[in-house]
Amino acid sequence: MRWLLGLLVVLGWALAQFKSEYKLSVVVAPNTPWGMGAQRFADLVREKTEGKINIKVYYSGQLFAGQQTNEFQLLRSGVADFAIGSTINWSPQVKELNLFNLPFFFPSYKELDAVKEGQAGRMIFQRLRQLGAEPLAWGENGYRQLTNSKRPVRTPEDLAGLKIRVVGAPIFIDTFRALGANPTSLNFSETLTALQQGVVDGQENPIVGVIIPYKLWELGQRYLTVWNYVIDPLIFAASVQTWRSFPAEVQKAIQEAALEAARYQTALARAGMDDGTSARYLASLGVKVEIPEPIAYLRNQGVQVTVLSPLEIGRFRDRVAGVVQRWMNEIGGTLVVQAEADKKRAR
Ligand code: X2X
């Protein structure tokens, strides 16, 4: 019986028609944890499918010509077979993903992980399936920190009037307006020049995920505020059309590859920013962390780093209470209540 099953599997693989290339979209460059996770996923898929599935990573938003909030549309229409997408960029089409955009909603990795791995995470994956994307694993861009070229920011008053680039998801405009800043939404591809030319004063992005690989201090971003105000998970996903075209064995191999690559990717994004768990995990894989102490490293580059205390964070949180309330309604009560319950279990 077993040999017959084996034969059928081999026959199935032989008969299945695979494309010579499957396209995977990411927003950032190959030298970021996000980009490295994408390459690892492609490599693992090739390995686990014995070369049948060949994924090519399109970095720096090449597939969507700069408009990063269109990425989910590309995925569901099958223009991109796969994407590793930021929950921010997909949130205009998947309103539930605004859960992760709520300012100061995830104070710790533990609480975030409990939500992703709990019932709330499953509800979100279910929603993605309804919308035409097959979610495979959670990755991470990281906690988003504020940088600017003008002055240290420790209080909401310090932020007043600063022109801050945000992603084109509406909640970010609401948040930064409530904080007294002057937000403007730009695609990431335009952000680097806008910073360099002083068209905007500041931006917000993860330290390990973006600030260090893109050397933002060289574009004049000399002040950094560490406030962990928003966490930015990534989702490894396939287009439903592409997913359905694969036999079960291939789906299984790709699913395994996604989980393995996502774990590696998340550890790269957290290395030096958590309690040491991620660096230890990477060491167990034989991966050397290039910058073990990211904040010390930035200080060495001449960046003035302001790490906010819980009390100082509280002043910012008070300013955005109305925004959080409004967007919780938008996201939907059931999911928010479930996320609160998942978070509570982690504490
Ligand atoms: O555009 C950004 O800031 C980035 C790279 O972090 C995202 O894609 C959300």
Boltz pocket constraint, residues with backbone or C-beta under 6 A from the ligand:
constraints:
  - pocket:
      binder: B
      contacts: [[A, 27], [A, 28], [A, 68], [A, 86], [A, 88], [A, 89], [A, 141], [A, 167], [A, 186], [A, 187], [A, 188], [A, 204], [A, 205], [A, 206], [A, 210], [A, 232]]
      max_distance: 6.0
